[in-house]
Amino acid sequence: MPNILVAGELNPDMILHGCNAFPAPGKEVLANDFVLTLGSASAICAMGLARLGNKVSFLSRIGMDLWGAFCLEILERGGLDVSRVIRDPNIKTGVTVSISSSEDRALVTFLGSIAELDEQDISDGTFQGFDHLHVSSYYLQRRLRHGCRRLFARAHQMGMTTSLDPGYDPSETWGSDLADTLEEADLFFPNELEALAVTQTKSVEESLRALENGRTLTIVKLGVHGCVSMRDKQFVRQVAFPVIPVDTTGAGDSFDAGFLHAWLRSLSLPDCLRYGTACGALSTLKPGGTDGQPDEKELEAYLR
């Protein structure tokens, strides 16, 4: 069984579900439901990996507050090792408000602890016994971002593989440092918008060609259109599975978990894409990012 370390942000999501429109300045929109649940791309991916039967440890920095305690309790109930989570009384745990419909979502985030994890919080000794390192929310994790290439390089020196999900850049500047970081990343998981933005291209195919660096396998998530990757200059596609989504929150992070689960077991690229797409689809059938995530038996049954 692979032993996976996820280094990332940890925060709750306050989800206003079932809105028929997004709020405009000076106006009010009613939601059909409200859910307080585990948020953060890194944590949702970690929970998905654990649900599939992987051994997962989570490393983060959070505040000494109710929001931090809430997140830790959920991770522990999910079977994750949280002994490496740093509780800092000098910061507040971040919070995201998600205004979600069946088709899309809008997010408002208070960064707080989300931006505070630093490469220096992760010693070489931390890597002992792990096979893979995953990082999400590259642009939100502002301190970790600057040391992410070094972190991945150190992980490689310890015999680990690495993966990165960039997430959205709220500043929409994207930055040239990502290309350097990807030189030390084995897998890269942008969605379509992110892939086009970081490469300044106009099509997914162009973005995949632009991201080709001789090392990194890039998988672009296309939502209702499935996903696409490129290997040996050939595009490999997977169509989406037909579902009627309840909530799309965290679907891309559940995709990452499914793909990693298959990839770490040396399955073929088409199979990895199928696993990721199925996990992403199933995660949308319940509110929140984690309640719909499948275990290994449920995933295999769905794929059959």
Sequence and secondary structure as in RCSB ss.txt:
>XXXX:A:sequence
MPNILVAGELNPDMILHGCNAFPAPGKEVLANDFVLTLGSASAICAMGLARLGNKVSFLSRIGMDLWGAFCLEIL
ERGGLDVSRVIRDPNIKTGVTVSISSSEDRALVTFLGSIAELDEQDISDGTFQGFDHLHVSSYYLQRRLRHGCRR
LFARAHQMGMTTSLDPGYDPSETWGSDLADTLEEADLFFPNELEALAVTQTKSVEESLRALENGRTLTIVKLGVH
GCVSMRDKQFVRQVAFPVIPVDTTGAGDSFDAGFLHAWLRSLSLPDCLRYGTACGALSTLKPGGTDGQPDEKELE
AYLR
>XXXX:A:secstr
  EEEEE    EEEEEE  SS   TT     SEEEEEE  HHHHHHHHHHHTT EEEEE EEESSHHHHHHHHHH
HHTT B TT EEETTS   EEEEEE SS EEEEEE GGGGT  GGGS GGGGTT SEEEEE TTT HHHHHHHHH
HHHHHHHTT EEEEE    TTS   THHHHHHTT SEE  BHHHHHHHHT SSHHHHHHHH  SS EEEEE GGG
 EEEEETTEEEEE       S  TTHHHHHHHHHHHHHTTT  HHHHHHHHHHHHHHHTTSSSSSTT   HHHHH
HHH 
